[in-house]
Amino acid sequence: MPERRSPFYDYHLRHAGLLVKGGGDYMFPDAYTSAREEHLNTRANVGLQDISSMGEVDIKGPGAERLINRLVVNDIQNMEPGQMRYTTMCNEEGGIVDDLTVYKFNDEHFMIVTSSAPRKQAVRWIAEHAVGASAYITEISAAVALAVVQGPRSREFLRTIVLEADLDRLPFFRFTPAIVADTELILSRSGYTGELGYELYIPAEDAGALWEFLLREGRPFGLQPYGALAMQSLRIEKAFPLYGPDISPEVTPFHVGLDRWIRFEKREFVGREALLRVQESGIEERWVGLILDSPNPASANDPIYAVGDVATFRRRRKSGGEAGEQAEAVTPGEQIGRITSSALGHSVGKTLALAYIRTTHAWPGARVVVQMAGRPVSATVTQTPFYDPSGARMRARARDDRANA
């Protein structure tokens, strides 16, 4: 596929160390300085990231609410204007088409924000089901740039530049119209880092100038941009799943631990009967967190084995500087899982991974072996999220950051 460029591409090209292809074939920076520095700065001050690869679908009409409620597993009929709701959208077999966020403007006007990688298939899925539903679907992704401001000082910073919005009264997972540097935009209190944070839906034609404005005005608050590598380590510390490595149509919300957002009390939604069967029969593998006994992260699809099934024996090295010395070799047993995502957890000081593992070995404290580059590495199944398990940081109230000022 040809590469795609966000409205902030010129800045990335000038300042990033390397541009890499991400979800939706967009070119994004891996890092501007270092992944570790950007990660820790976002945890301590303010980080700024471009996630314009996300998809935005505008849905209007008298049947808009009914259509969306039929497509997603969560219930949106009790949402208020200005409220957001996270959910999954499943196929008839219960497999996840996408995990997404629903924004409600009024009873006949909604916006769905899709993940980056499945954006096109998600838009097609919504449009196909909208036929005859008295709802009008418009993909507006190309007209929207999405910048995120994340970190414990994000509200303190945004108070100085945001007009027509009271950030102190904006709860978690709510959104509001706002004005920044004479640009009208949508500002939501949300993010993908586990920190207090906001997402800014900006008209694409105003994006470049507003990005530079945010960088300039945010400097006194420690604002620094961060790239894809820091985004990965930040979200892995919080065990936030990513479509592609962690989520796909081959798994259901039960496998990923997203079943708490399923509302079976709804009489009808796509995939309901299949998900009821999964609930009844149970699952054979589960998405879990691992702490690796290694200074290096694992790679996607590295196989996982049970400790008891791995046979270790000694063999003599035949070449290299250690020729003649004894070395451990491993004969793995039956594979019980695979790595989906892995990164250095800069905030927790450990090497982290997320993986699908058979439920027989998916309990916290279970010891397993990950085959990394042909070498065995021991790991421990661990409760997630690894960082701030209570979620207090991303739900911080205005009085909390005022008290810490």
TAKABEL-V757427 format. One record per pair of residues at least 12 apart in sequence whose C-alpha atoms are under 10 Angstrom apart, sorted by sequence separation. I is the first residue (numbers start at 0). J is the second residue. If there is no record, write none. Layout:
i,j
I,J
I,J
This chain:
i,j
15,27
16,28
17,29
18,30
64,76
73,85
74,86
86,98
87,99
99,111
100,112
101,113
126,138
154,166
155,167
163,175
164,176
165,177
174,186
175,187
186,198
187,199
263,275
313,325
314,326
315,327
340,352
341,353
366,378
367,379
15,28
16,29
17,30
18,31
72,85
73,86
85,98
86,99
87,100
99,112
100,113
123,136
154,167
163,176
164,177
173,186
174,187
175,188
185,198
186,199
187,200
261,274
312,325
313,326
314,327
315,328
339,352
340,353
341,354
365,378
366,379
367,380
12,26
14,28
15,29
16,30
17,31
64,78
71,85
72,86
73,87
85,99
86,100
98,112
99,113
100,114
111,125
122,136
162,176
163,177
164,178
173,187
174,188
185,199
186,200
210,224
312,326
313,327
314,328
338,352
339,353
340,354
364,378
365,379
366,380
11,26
12,27
15,30
16,31
71,86
72,87
73,88
84,99
85,100
86,101
98,113
99,114
122,137
123,138
162,177
163,178
172,187
173,188
174,189
184,199
185,200
186,201
240,255
312,327
313,328
314,329
338,353
339,354
364,379
365,380
366,381
4,20
11,27
12,28
14,30
15,31
16,32
71,87
72,88
84,100
85,101
97,113
98,114
122,138
161,177
162,178
163,179
171,187
172,188
173,189
184,200
185,201
239,255
240,256
258,274
311,327
312,328
313,329
337,353
338,354
339,355
363,379
364,380
365,381
2,19
3,20
8,25
11,28
14,31
15,32
16,33
70,87
71,88
72,89
83,100
84,101
85,102
97,114
161,178
162,179
169,186
170,187
171,188
172,189
183,200
184,201
185,202
240,257
311,328
312,329
337,354
338,355
362,379
363,380
364,381
2,20
3,21
8,26
10,28
11,29
13,31
14,32
15,33
70,88
71,89
83,101
84,102
97,115
160,178
161,179
162,180
169,187
170,188
171,189
172,190
183,201
184,202
310,328
311,329
312,330
336,354
337,355
338,356
361,379
362,380
363,381
364,382
1,20
2,21
3,22
8,27
11,30
69,88
70,89
71,90
82,101
83,102
84,103
97,116
98,117
99,118
119,138
160,179
161,180
162,181
169,188
170,189
171,190
182,201
183,202
251,270
310,329
311,330
336,355
337,356
361,380
362,381
363,382
3,23
4,24
5,25
7,27
8,28
11,31
28,48
68,88
70,90
82,102
83,103
97,117
118,138
159,179
160,180
161,181
162,182
163,183
166,186
179,199
182,202
258,278
309,329
310,330
311,331
335,355
336,356
337,357
360,380
361,381
362,382
363,383
2,23
3,24
4,25
5,26
27,48
28,49
67,88
72,93
81,102
82,103
83,104
96,117
97,118
161,182
162,183
166,187
184,205
253,274
309,330
310,331
335,356
336,357
361,382
2,24
3,25
4,26
5,27
27,49
80,102
81,103
82,104
96,118
99,121
118,140
157,179
164,186
166,188
177,199
179,201
183,205
251,273
252,274
308,330
309,331
310,332
334,356
335,357
336,358
0,23
1,24
2,25
3,26
4,27
27,50
78,101
79,102
80,103
81,104
82,105
97,120
98,121
174,197
176,199
177,200
178,201
182,205
251,274
254,277
308,331
309,332
334,357
335,358
0,24
1,25
2,26
3,27
27,51
78,102
79,103
80,104
81,105
96,120
97,121
171,195
173,197
174,198
176,200
181,205
182,206
253,277
307,331
308,332
309,333
335,359
336,360
356,380
25,50
27,52
71,96
78,103
79,104
80,105
88,113
96,121
161,186
171,196
172,197
174,199
180,205
252,277
253,278
306,331
307,332
308,333
309,334
335,360
336,361
25,51
26,52
71,97
75,101
78,104
79,105
80,106
83,109
85,111
87,113
108,134
110,136
171,197
182,208
251,277
305,331
306,332
308,334
335,361
352,378
354,380
25,52
71,98
75,102
78,105
79,106
83,110
84,111
85,112
97,124
107,134
108,135
109,136
110,137
111,138
113,140
182,209
254,281
304,331
305,332
308,335
351,378
352,379
353,380
22,50
23,51
24,52
25,53
71,99
73,101
75,103
78,106
80,108
81,109
83,111
96,124
110,138
112,140
180,208
181,209
253,281
254,282
303,331
304,332
305,333
350,378
351,379
352,380
353,381
21,50
23,52
71,100
80,109
110,139
180,209
253,282
254,283
255,284
256,285
302,331
303,332
304,333
305,334
352,381
22,52
23,53
71,101
76,106
179,209
254,284
255,285
256,286
303,333
304,334
305,335
351,381
353,383
21,52
22,53
23,54
166,197
251,282
253,284
254,285
255,286
256,287
302,333
303,334
304,335
305,336
336,367
338,369
180,212
250,282
253,285
254,286
255,287
302,334
303,335
304,336
335,367
336,368
337,369
338,370
88,121
179,212
180,213
253,286
254,287
302,335
303,336
304,337
335,368
336,369
337,370
338,371
67,101
90,124
154,188
179,213
250,284
302,336
303,337
334,368
351,385
89,124
250,285
301,336
302,337
303,338
334,369
88,124
250,286
300,336
301,337
302,338
349,385
88,125
192,229
300,337
301,338
302,339
331,368
11,49
192,230
299,337
300,338
301,339
331,369
347,385
64,103
147,186
149,188
157,196
191,230
192,231
194,233
298,337
299,338
300,339
301,340
331,370
346,385
347,386
145,185
146,186
147,187
148,188
149,189
150,190
157,197
191,231
192,232
193,233
246,286
298,338
299,339
300,340
346,386
347,387
7,48
8,49
64,105
65,106
143,184
145,186
147,188
148,189
149,190
153,194
154,195
192,233
193,234
245,286
297,338
298,339
299,340
329,370
344,385
7,49
64,106
65,107
67,109
147,189
148,190
149,191
150,192
152,194
153,195
154,196
191,233
192,234
193,235
297,339
298,340
299,341
344,386
6,49
7,50
63,106
64,107
67,110
147,190
149,192
150,193
151,194
152,195
153,196
154,197
191,234
192,235
193,236
194,237
297,340
298,341
5,49
7,51
58,102
62,106
63,107
64,108
67,111
147,191
149,193
150,194
151,195
152,196
153,197
190,234
191,235
192,236
193,237
296,340
297,341
298,342
329,373
331,375
5,50
6,51
54,99
55,100
56,101
57,102
58,103
59,104
61,106
62,107
63,108
64,109
147,192
149,194
150,195
151,196
192,237
193,238
296,341
297,342
328,373
329,374
330,375
5,51
53,99
55,101
59,105
60,106
61,107
62,108
63,109
148,194
149,195
150,196
191,237
192,238
193,239
240,286
295,341
296,342
297,343
328,374
329,375
4,51
5,52
59,106
60,107
61,108
63,110
148,195
149,196
150,197
192,239
295,342
296,343
327,374
328,375
4,52
59,107
60,108
148,196
149,197
191,239
238,286
295,343
296,344
327,375
3,52
58,107
59,108
60,109
147,196
148,197
149,198
191,240
238,287
289,338
294,343
58,108
59,109
147,197
148,198
191,241
238,288
286,336
288,338
291,341
293,343
57,108
58,109
59,110
146,197
147,198
148,199
237,288
284,335
285,336
286,337
287,338
290,341
291,342
303,354
305,356
57,109
58,110
146,198
147,199
160,212
236,288
284,336
286,338
287,339
288,340
289,341
291,343
302,354
303,355
304,356
305,357
56,109
57,110
58,111
145,198
146,199
147,200
160,213
235,288
286,339
288,341
290,343
296,349
297,350
299,352
301,354
302,355
303,356
56,110
57,111
70,124
145,199
146,200
245,299
290,344
295,349
296,350
297,351
298,352
299,353
300,354
302,356
303,357
305,359
55,110
56,111
57,112
70,125
144,199
145,200
146,201
244,299
294,349
295,350
296,351
297,352
299,354
300,355
305,360
55,111
56,112
143,199
144,200
145,201
157,213
160,216
244,300
293,349
294,350
295,351
296,352
297,353
304,360
54,111
55,112
56,113
143,200
144,201
145,202
156,213
159,216
160,217
292,349
293,350
294,351
54,112
55,113
67,125
70,128
142,200
143,201
144,202
145,203
159,217
291,349
292,350
293,351
309,367
53,112
54,113
55,114
66,125
69,128
70,129
142,201
143,202
144,203
157,216
290,349
291,350
292,351
306,365
307,366
308,367
309,368
53,113
54,114
142,202
143,203
144,204
146,206
156,216
157,217
290,350
291,351
305,365
306,366
307,367
308,368
52,113
53,114
54,115
67,128
141,202
142,203
143,204
144,205
145,206
156,217
289,350
290,351
291,352
305,366
306,367
307,368
52,114
53,115
54,116
56,118
66,128
67,129
141,203
142,204
143,205
144,206
155,217
156,218
289,351
290,352
304,366
305,367
306,368
52,115
53,116
54,117
55,118
66,129
140,203
143,206
144,207
146,209
156,219
157,220
288,351
289,352
290,353
304,367
305,368
306,369
50,114
51,115
52,116
53,117
54,118
66,130
146,210
153,217
156,220
288,352
289,353
303,367
304,368
305,369
311,375
50,115
53,118
54,119
56,121
66,131
148,213
152,217
155,220
156,221
287,352
288,353
289,354
303,368
304,369
52,118
56,122
63,129
66,132
156,222
287,353
288,354
302,368
303,369
304,370
309,375
54,121
55,122
58,125
62,129
65,132
66,133
67,134
146,213
153,220
286,353
287,354
288,355
302,369
303,370
54,122
58,126
64,132
65,133
66,134
152,220
153,221
286,354
287,355
288,356
301,369
302,370
303,371
56,125
62,131
63,132
65,134
148,217
152,221
153,222
285,354
286,355
287,356
301,370
302,371
56,126
62,132
63,133
64,134
102,172
103,173
104,174
152,222
284,354
285,355
286,356
287,357
300,370
301,371
58,129
61,132
62,133
63,134
102,173
103,174
104,175
150,221
284,355
285,356
286,357
287,358
298,369
300,371
301,372
302,373
304,375
306,377
60,132
61,133
62,134
63,135
100,172
102,174
150,222
283,355
284,356
285,357
286,358
289,361
297,369
298,370
299,371
301,373
303,375
305,377
306,378
60,133
61,134
62,135
63,136
149,222
283,356
284,357
285,358
287,360
288,361
297,370
298,371
302,375
303,376
304,377
59,133
60,134
61,135
148,222
283,357
284,358
285,359
287,361
288,362
289,363
297,371
298,372
303,377
59,134
60,135
148,223
149,224
282,357
283,358
284,359
285,360
286,361
287,362
288,363
289,364
296,371
297,372
303,378
58,134
59,135
60,136
148,224
282,358
283,359
284,360
285,361
287,363
289,365
290,366
291,367
292,368
295,371
58,135
59,136
147,224
281,358
284,361
285,362
289,366
291,368
292,369
57,135
58,136
59,137
289,367
291,369
293,371
57,136
58,137
297,376
56,136
57,137
58,138
289,369
56,137
57,138
55,137
56,138
57,139
55,138
56,139
57,140
293,376
54,138
55,139
56,140
292,376
293,377
54,139
55,140
102,187
291,376
292,377
293,378
54,140
55,141
291,377
292,378
53,140
54,141
55,142
85,172
290,377
291,378
292,379
52,140
55,143
81,169
82,170
83,171
84,172
289,377
290,378
291,379
51,140
52,141
54,143
55,144
82,171
83,172
84,173
289,378
290,379
291,380
25,115
51,141
53,143
54,144
55,145
82,172
83,173
288,378
289,379
290,380
23,114
24,115
25,116
52,143
53,144
54,145
81,172
82,173
83,174
288,379
289,380
290,381
22,114
23,115
24,116
51,143
52,144
53,145
81,173
82,174
288,380
289,381
290,382
22,115
23,116
51,144
52,145
80,173
81,174
82,175
245,338
246,339
287,380
288,381
289,382
21,115
22,116
23,117
50,144
51,145
79,173
80,174
81,175
244,338
245,339
287,381
288,382
289,383
21,116
22,117
23,118
49,144
50,145
51,146
80,175
81,176
244,339
245,340
287,382
288,383
290,385
22,118
23,119
49,145
50,146
51,147
243,339
244,340
287,383
288,384
289,385
48,145
49,146
50,147
287,384
288,385
48,146
49,147
241,339
47,146
48,147
49,148
240,339
241,340
255,354
47,147
48,148
240,340
255,355
46,147
47,148
48,149
254,355
46,148
47,149
238,340
254,356
45,148
46,149
47,150
45,149
46,150
83,187
254,358
44,149
45,150
46,151
82,187
83,188
235,340
236,341
43,149
44,150
45,151
46,152
47,153
81,187
83,189
235,341
236,342
41,148
42,149
43,150
44,151
45,152
46,153
235,342
236,343
237,344
41,149
42,150
43,151
44,152
45,153
232,340
234,342
235,343
236,344
245,353
40,149
41,150
42,151
43,152
44,153
45,154
231,340
232,341
233,342
235,344
236,345
244,353
245,354
40,150
41,151
42,152
45,155
231,341
232,342
233,343
234,344
236,346
244,354
245,355
39,150
40,151
41,152
44,155
45,156
231,342
232,343
233,344
236,347
41,153
44,156
231,343
232,344
233,345
229,342
231,344
232,345
233,346
236,349
238,351
240,353
228,342
229,343
232,346
236,350
238,352
239,353
229,344
236,351
238,353
229,345
235,351
236,352
235,352
236,353
232,350
235,353
232,351
232,352
116,241
117,242
115,241
116,242
117,243
114,241
115,242
116,243
114,242
115,243
113,242
114,243
117,247
6,141
5,141
6,142
6,143
7,144
5,143
6,144
7,145
5,144
6,145
7,146
5,145
98,240
98,241
97,241
98,242
238,382
239,383
55,200
97,242
238,383
239,384
46,192
96,242
97,243
237,383
238,384
95,242
236,383
237,384
238,385
46,194
50,198
98,246
235,383
236,384
237,385
238,386
45,194
47,196
49,198
51,200
97,246
98,247
235,384
236,385
237,386
42,192
45,195
46,196
47,197
48,198
49,199
51,201
96,246
97,247
234,384
235,385
236,386
237,387
238,388
41,192
42,193
43,194
45,196
47,198
95,246
96,247
97,248
235,386
236,387
237,388
42,194
51,203
94,246
95,247
96,248
234,386
236,388
41,194
42,195
94,247
95,248
96,249
233,386
237,390
38,192
41,195
94,248
95,249
96,250
98,252
41,196
93,248
94,249
95,250
96,251
92,248
93,249
94,250
95,251
92,249
93,250
94,251
95,252
90,248
92,250
93,251
94,252
89,248
92,251
93,252
94,253
98,257
88,248
93,253
94,254
95,255
49,210
89,250
90,251
48,210
89,251
47,210
88,251
89,252
87,251
88,252
87,252
47,213
86,252
47,214
46,214
47,217
87,257
46,217
86,257
87,258
45,217
85,257
86,258
44,217
45,218
86,259
87,260
46,220
86,260
87,261
45,220
46,221
47,222
48,223
49,224
85,260
86,261
95,270
44,220
45,221
46,222
47,223
48,224
49,225
50,226
84,260
93,269
94,270
44,221
45,222
46,223
47,224
48,225
49,226
50,227
91,268
92,269
93,270
43,221
44,222
45,223
46,224
47,225
48,226
49,227
90,268
91,269
92,270
93,271
43,222
44,223
45,224
46,225
47,226
48,227
89,268
90,269
91,270
92,271
93,272
94,273
41,221
45,225
46,226
72,252
88,268
89,269
90,270
91,271
92,272
93,273
94,274
40,221
41,222
48,229
88,269
89,270
90,271
91,272
92,273
93,274
40,222
41,223
48,230
88,270
89,271
91,273
92,274
93,275
40,223
41,224
46,229
90,273
91,274
93,276
40,224
41,225
89,273
92,276
93,277
37,222
38,223
40,225
73,258
89,274
92,277
37,223
38,224
72,258
73,259
74,260
36,223
37,224
38,225
72,259
73,260
74,261
75,262
37,225
38,226
41,229
72,260
73,261
74,262
36,225
37,226
40,229
41,230
71,260
72,261
73,262
74,263
76,265
35,225
38,228
39,229
71,261
72,262
73,263
74,264
32,223
34,225
37,228
38,229
42,233
71,262
72,263
73,264
74,265
193,384
31,223
32,224
33,225
34,226
37,229
38,230
41,233
73,265
31,224
32,225
33,226
34,227
35,228
36,229
37,230
38,231
72,265
193,386
194,387
30,224
31,225
32,226
34,228
35,229
38,232
39,233
74,268
193,387
6,201
30,225
31,226
33,228
34,229
38,233
72,267
73,268
193,388
195,390
6,202
7,203
28,224
29,225
30,226
31,227
33,229
34,230
37,233
69,265
71,267
72,268
194,390
195,391
196,392
197,393
6,203
10,207
28,225
29,226
30,227
34,231
35,232
68,265
69,266
70,267
71,268
72,269
193,390
194,391
195,392
196,393
5,203
6,204
9,207
28,226
29,227
30,228
34,232
69,267
70,268
71,269
72,270
193,391
194,392
195,393
196,394
6,205
7,206
8,207
27,226
28,227
29,228
30,229
68,267
69,268
70,269
71,270
72,271
193,392
194,393
195,394
196,395
6,206
7,207
10,210
27,227
28,228
29,229
30,230
68,268
69,269
70,270
71,271
193,393
194,394
195,395
5,206
6,207
7,208
10,211
29,230
67,268
68,269
69,270
192,393
193,394
194,395
195,396
5,207
7,209
29,231
66,268
69,271
72,274
191,393
7,210
190,393
6,210
7,211
189,393
188,393
189,394
195,400
21,227
188,394
19,226
20,227
18,226
19,227
15,224
17,226
18,227
14,224
15,225
16,226
15,226
11,224
11,226
22,241
22,242
22,243
171,393
172,394
171,394
170,394
171,395
170,395
171,396
170,396
169,396
170,397
168,396
169,397
167,396
168,397
167,397
166,397
167,398
151,392
154,395
150,392
151,393
154,396
155,397
150,393
154,397
149,393
151,395
155,400
154,400
155,401
153,400
154,401
151,399
152,400
151,400
152,401
155,404
152,403
151,403
152,404
42,345
42,346
38,344
39,345
38,345
39,346
35,343
38,346
34,343
35,344
36,345
35,345
34,345
35,346
42,392
